[in-house]
Amino acid sequence: MSRTVYVNGDYLPEEDAKISIFDRSFLMADGVYEVTSVLGGKIIDFAGHLVRLERSLNELDMQKPEAFDDLLDIHRELVRLNDIDEGMIYLQVSRGSSGDRDFAYPSADVKPTLVLFTQSKPGLADSPAAKTGLKIISIEDQRWGRRDIKTVQLLYPSMGKMMAKAAGCDDAWMVEDGAVTEGTSNNAYIVKGNTIITRHLGNEILSGITRAAVLRFAKEAQMKVEERSFTIDEAKSADEAFITSASTFVLPVVELDGAAIGNGTPGPIAARLREIYLEESLKAGV
């Protein structure tokens, strides 16, 4: 049975879903997106994703879709219609279509395109990678300068994931001016002693919703947090490392560019933060 998806006010079988070939997300990557996890049928960190979506729209001077205030109800209906217990909901807003290709933004009477669909991921909370850890390579960060806006410009992150795959690894951390920015689809962390170190917020990285929650939980658990840049060499000498994202939660990193991190096995801080995040998120899910 096909999924039910949402396109501009309508719930449709996925095979019937269509947008214009002139949509600016297709022609110009002129769109933003969010991915929200579902655990136990509950939507995780929804409020944070909505705030970030609004910020992305504002930063690009893009209109809110007419259904903006109904997005929680739309998410819930898609979970219900597709019987999602564990998985993800993808949301995308583009500047819409004026019926032709033009570099200039369309007039204000052109409505944004709003699309949502679900992905069922049974076992999402019980990922084997949480027990084995990830192997990471480092690559040059060649993305545009406004990575704090969650746009659909994902070609280079996709290339990075393929570079990692070609190297027999799981993912890549991107490096700019000698310092790690972030992973291809996640925020990056190292641990030295009892201190968690992750890059400070700025235009260079995305302000992860899971990142914010995990750092809050870490501080509540009396863990020390430093938000600053770190190098690949510093990461290689760390006691442990991990990533966070909405679709992976917290996953340990055990190898970087062929060098074992710590003793080459998942560390206790990453494991504890994953445990806390899942427990607290399930309680707070909507």
Backbone hydrogen bonds, N-H to C=O, Kabsch-Sander energy under -0.5 kcal/mol:
donor,donor_aa,acceptor,acceptor_aa,energy
5,V,3,R,-0.5
5,V,12,L,-3.3
6,Y,116,L,-2.7
7,V,10,D,-2.5
8,N,114,L,-2.8
10,D,7,V,-1.6
12,L,5,V,-2.7
12,L,10,D,-0.6
14,E,3,R,-2.4
16,D,13,P,-2.2
17,A,13,P,-0.5
17,A,14,E,-1.1
23,D,20,S,-1.6
24,R,96,G,-2.4
26,F,23,D,-1.1
27,L,23,D,-1.8
28,M,24,R,-2.5
29,A,25,S,-0.6
30,D,24,R,-2.1
31,G,29,A,-1.7
32,V,93,V,-2.8
33,Y,150,K,-2.1
34,E,91,L,-2.0
36,T,89,I,-2.5
38,V,87,G,-2.9
39,L,42,K,-2.3
41,G,85,D,-2.6
42,K,39,L,-2.2
44,I,37,S,-2.7
49,H,45,D,-1.8
50,L,46,F,-2.4
51,V,47,A,-2.1
52,R,48,G,-2.2
53,L,49,H,-2.4
54,E,50,L,-2.3
55,R,51,V,-2.1
56,S,52,R,-2.7
57,L,53,L,-2.4
58,N,54,E,-2.4
59,E,55,R,-2.8
60,L,56,S,-1.4
61,D,58,N,-1.4
62,M,57,L,-3.0
68,F,65,P,-2.1
70,D,67,A,-1.8
71,L,68,F,-1.5
74,I,70,D,-2.2
75,H,71,L,-2.6
76,R,72,L,-2.6
77,E,73,D,-2.3
78,L,74,I,-2.3
79,V,75,H,-2.2
80,R,76,R,-2.3
81,L,77,E,-3.2
82,N,78,L,-2.0
83,D,80,R,-0.9
84,I,79,V,-2.1
85,D,83,D,-0.6
87,G,38,V,-2.1
88,M,119,Q,-2.3
89,I,36,T,-2.7
90,Y,117,F,-3.1
91,L,34,E,-2.7
92,Q,115,V,-2.8
93,V,32,V,-2.6
94,S,113,T,-2.1
95,R,30,D,-1.7
110,V,107,S,-2.0
111,K,109,D,-0.6
113,T,94,S,-1.2
115,V,92,Q,-2.5
116,L,6,Y,-2.2
117,F,90,Y,-2.0
119,Q,88,M,-2.5
121,K,86,E,-3.0
124,L,121,K,-1.6
126,D,123,G,-1.3
127,S,124,L,-0.6
130,A,127,S,-1.6
131,K,128,P,-1.7
132,T,128,P,-1.6
133,G,129,A,-2.5
134,L,252,P,-2.1
136,I,134,L,-0.5
136,I,255,E,-2.9
137,I,171,D,-1.9
139,I,173,W,-2.3
141,D,175,V,-2.6
142,Q,140,E,-0.8
147,R,145,G,-0.6
147,R,203,N,-1.8
148,D,203,N,-0.7
149,I,146,R,-1.3
150,K,148,D,-0.5
151,T,149,I,-2.0
152,V,31,G,-1.8
154,L,152,V,-1.9
158,S,154,L,-2.0
159,M,155,L,-2.5
160,G,156,Y,-2.7
161,K,157,P,-2.1
162,M,158,S,-1.9
163,M,159,M,-2.3
164,A,160,G,-2.2
165,K,161,K,-2.3
166,A,162,M,-2.5
167,A,163,M,-1.3
168,G,165,K,-1.7
169,C,164,A,-3.1
170,D,135,K,-2.7
171,D,135,K,-1.4
173,W,137,I,-2.8
174,M,182,E,-2.9
175,V,139,I,-2.5
176,E,179,A,-3.0
179,A,176,E,-2.0
180,V,230,F,-2.9
181,T,174,M,-3.1
183,G,186,N,-2.3
184,T,172,A,-1.2
187,N,244,T,-2.3
189,Y,242,F,-2.0
190,I,197,I,-2.3
191,V,240,E,-2.8
192,K,195,T,-2.4
195,T,192,K,-2.2
196,I,194,N,-0.5
196,I,224,K,-3.0
197,I,190,I,-3.2
197,I,195,T,-0.5
198,T,226,E,-2.2
199,R,188,A,-0.6
205,I,202,G,-1.1
208,G,206,L,-1.6
212,A,208,G,-2.1
213,A,209,I,-1.8
214,V,210,T,-3.0
215,L,211,R,-2.6
216,R,212,A,-1.9
217,F,213,A,-2.6
218,A,214,V,-2.6
219,K,215,L,-2.2
220,E,216,R,-2.1
221,A,217,F,-1.6
222,Q,219,K,-1.6
223,M,218,A,-2.8
224,K,194,N,-1.2
226,E,196,I,-3.1
228,R,198,T,-1.6
228,R,226,E,-0.9
235,A,231,T,-2.0
236,K,232,I,-2.4
237,S,233,D,-1.3
238,A,235,A,-1.4
239,D,191,V,-2.4
240,E,191,V,-1.3
241,A,253,V,-0.7
242,F,189,Y,-1.8
243,I,251,L,-2.6
244,T,187,N,-1.5
245,S,249,F,-1.2
249,F,245,S,-2.3
250,V,248,T,-0.8
251,L,243,I,-2.0
253,V,241,A,-2.8
254,V,134,L,-2.6
255,E,134,L,-1.4
256,L,259,A,-2.6
257,D,136,I,-2.7
259,A,256,L,-2.0
261,I,254,V,-2.3
262,G,238,A,-1.1
262,G,260,A,-0.5
264,G,261,I,-2.2
271,A,267,G,-1.7
272,R,268,P,-2.4
273,L,269,I,-2.6
274,R,270,A,-2.3
275,E,271,A,-2.0
276,I,272,R,-2.6
277,Y,273,L,-2.8
278,L,274,R,-2.5
279,E,275,E,-2.1
280,E,276,I,-2.9
281,S,277,Y,-2.7
282,L,278,L,-2.0
283,K,279,E,-1.4
284,A,280,E,-1.9
285,G,281,S,-1.3
286,V,43,I,-2.5
